[in-house]
Amino acid sequence: MPEVIEKIEQLMEYETAGDPMTGLKWTRKTTGKIATELKSFGIYVGRTTVGDLLKKMDFSLKVNHKNKALGRTRHQRHERKEINSLSISRPFESNLLIKVIL
């Protein structure tokens, strides 16, 4: 697995963020996207394995806490986006109000 870790380090070179105060670091890419990129190099690992390797590399794996806390599913988020796009593109036709917060 050292060659896999080395390739992940190369892929994460410009995709790593972190907190210098706590030393916490994370990636901007999902484990699934990293696994897909690894396949293009002939390395076939799943997203779970990528997550395990990232943990060993001292990365913090995060989730979208807002959607998790709200209990939204992918389908519900898609529906919400459709409603939002209707209200922005045709606010007067759909009788929806748009609230803009600056």
C-alpha positions as CSV (number, residue, x, y, z in Angstrom):
1,M,0.0,0.0,0.0
2,P,2.9,2.5,0.2
3,E,2.5,3.2,-3.5
4,V,-1.2,4.0,-3.0
5,I,-0.4,6.3,-0.1
6,E,2.3,8.0,-2.3
7,K,-0.2,8.5,-5.1
8,I,-2.8,9.9,-2.7
9,E,-0.3,12.4,-1.4
10,Q,0.4,13.5,-4.9
11,L,-3.3,13.9,-5.6
12,M,-3.8,15.8,-2.4
13,E,-1.0,18.2,-3.0
14,Y,-3.3,21.1,-4.0
15,E,-6.5,19.7,-2.4
16,T,-5.5,19.8,1.3
17,A,-6.9,22.3,3.7
18,G,-6.4,22.6,7.4
19,D,-6.3,24.5,10.6
20,P,-2.8,25.6,11.6
21,M,-3.8,26.1,15.2
22,T,-5.0,22.6,15.8
23,G,-3.0,20.8,13.2
24,L,-6.2,19.3,11.7
25,K,-6.1,18.7,8.0
26,W,-8.7,17.6,5.5
27,T,-9.2,17.2,1.8
28,R,-11.5,19.1,-0.5
29,K,-12.3,16.0,-2.5
30,T,-14.6,13.2,-1.5
31,T,-13.2,9.7,-0.9
32,G,-15.2,8.6,-4.0
33,K,-13.5,11.1,-6.2
34,I,-10.1,10.2,-5.0
35,A,-10.8,6.5,-5.6
36,T,-11.9,7.4,-9.2
37,E,-8.8,9.3,-9.8
38,L,-6.7,6.5,-8.5
39,K,-8.3,4.2,-11.0
40,S,-6.9,6.3,-13.8
41,F,-3.5,5.3,-12.5
42,G,-4.4,1.6,-12.4
43,I,-4.9,1.6,-8.7
44,Y,-8.3,0.0,-7.9
45,V,-9.4,0.8,-4.4
46,G,-12.8,1.7,-3.1
47,R,-13.8,4.9,-1.3
48,T,-13.8,3.1,2.1
49,T,-10.2,2.1,1.6
50,V,-9.3,5.6,0.6
51,G,-11.0,6.9,3.8
52,D,-9.0,4.4,5.9
53,L,-5.8,5.5,4.2
54,L,-6.6,9.1,4.7
55,K,-7.2,8.5,8.4
56,K,-3.8,6.8,8.6
57,M,-2.3,9.9,6.9
58,D,-3.8,12.0,9.7
59,F,-6.6,13.5,7.6
60,S,-9.9,14.3,9.2
61,L,-12.9,13.0,7.3
62,K,-15.8,15.4,7.4
63,V,-19.5,15.2,6.4
64,N,-21.9,17.9,5.4
65,H,-23.2,18.5,8.9
66,K,-26.0,20.8,7.7
67,N,-27.7,18.2,5.6
68,K,-27.0,15.5,8.1
69,A,-28.5,17.6,10.9
70,L,-31.5,18.5,8.8
71,G,-32.0,14.8,7.9
72,R,-32.2,15.7,4.2
73,T,-31.8,13.0,1.6
74,R,-30.2,13.5,-1.8
75,H,-33.7,13.5,-3.4
76,Q,-34.9,16.2,-1.0
77,R,-31.9,18.4,-1.7
78,H,-32.6,18.0,-5.5
79,E,-36.2,19.0,-5.0
80,R,-35.2,22.0,-3.0
81,K,-32.7,23.1,-5.7
82,E,-35.5,22.8,-8.3
83,I,-37.8,25.0,-6.2
84,N,-35.0,27.5,-5.7
85,S,-34.2,27.7,-9.4
86,L,-37.9,28.3,-10.2
87,S,-38.2,31.1,-7.7
88,I,-35.0,32.7,-9.0
89,S,-35.7,32.3,-12.7
90,R,-39.5,33.1,-12.6
91,P,-40.3,34.8,-9.3
92,F,-43.5,36.4,-10.5
93,E,-44.9,33.4,-12.4
94,S,-44.5,31.0,-9.5
95,N,-45.8,33.3,-6.8
96,L,-42.8,32.5,-4.6
97,L,-41.1,35.2,-2.6
98,I,-37.3,35.5,-2.8
99,K,-35.6,36.5,0.4
100,V,-32.1,37.9,-0.2
101,I,-29.7,38.2,2.7
102,L,-26.7,40.4,2.2
